């Protein structure tokens, strides 16, 4: 979708075998990023520079594959209700969002052969510094900010027994079916392709948090399709997952505006019901930033081991890895987004 399209946004396409990114004219090449500052073949030094203070040694290099060994399959998770199918073909997904600058450097490999997977289409999407998702600002439970919390005792206390069914988004952090977009905003969303070494780089901001979930970024990996002047067609979704942030980094971010203005109670990494506590295999990012100066920028890296022949849409509503064995269906349904 281009900025000039209807405010209703594109229709959500569920048939990934005919999945298509529509980009006007030759914009598929022009949409490399704001001002073309990020190249699809960005090397380790360029990535480190864009991380504003992050160490270049943290960035995987094209020659590191032999040292990695074979990775376990990266954990599959739920897609969540706020996915929009490849709406923006670009690497710089920041738009007008305020927050700590973040460079996300991902590598996609075949978990059995350990060979990099080139020309895969990688989607990422996440909330902004205050917990809002583009396309769903009316539904996502952002944390607001600033102001003084209300005090005192309500004088108008409701009475009687509620009737009818609850409306609106449920308030927490588990599964939940897909929701259609409610607005035409598309910040902090993007799709781009992996290079010959399996790398793809995105420029974004450090995500915030919302009720019921720890800090995270969503991702999908699509393979077997074809890149054309119009975008990416066909193929299958071989991975649907999430990236997670260690507690030390999240606490450091919470000291920086606008994160520090959030009034939403935060769920920790160990409390989260989606993260399976398995480290890198579960999507835990390796983060680099200048100590005591996280506001200058963060570099996040991870290698995803995927099965290119598998299909993982992430659209089922099952209890996800990391949820307790006693978690009930009602607990899962009480979440607004995963």
Secondary structure, 3 states (H helix, E strand, C coil): CCCCCCCCCCCCCCCHHHCECCCCCCHHHHCCCHHHCCCCCCCHHHHHHHCCCCCHHHCCCCCCHHHHCCCCCCCCCCCCCCCCCCCCECCECCCCCCCCEEEEEEEEEECCCCCECCCCEEEEECCCCCCCCCCCCCCCCCCCCCCCCCCCCCCCCCCCCCCCCCCCCCCCCCCCCCCCCCCCCCCCEEEEECCCCCEEEEEEECCCCECCECCEEEEEEEECCEEECCEEECCEEEEEEEEECCHHHHHHHCCCCCHHHCCCCCCCCCCCCCCCCCHHHHCECEEECCCCCHHHCEEEEEEEEECCCCCCCCCCCCCCCCCCCCCCHHHHHCCCCC
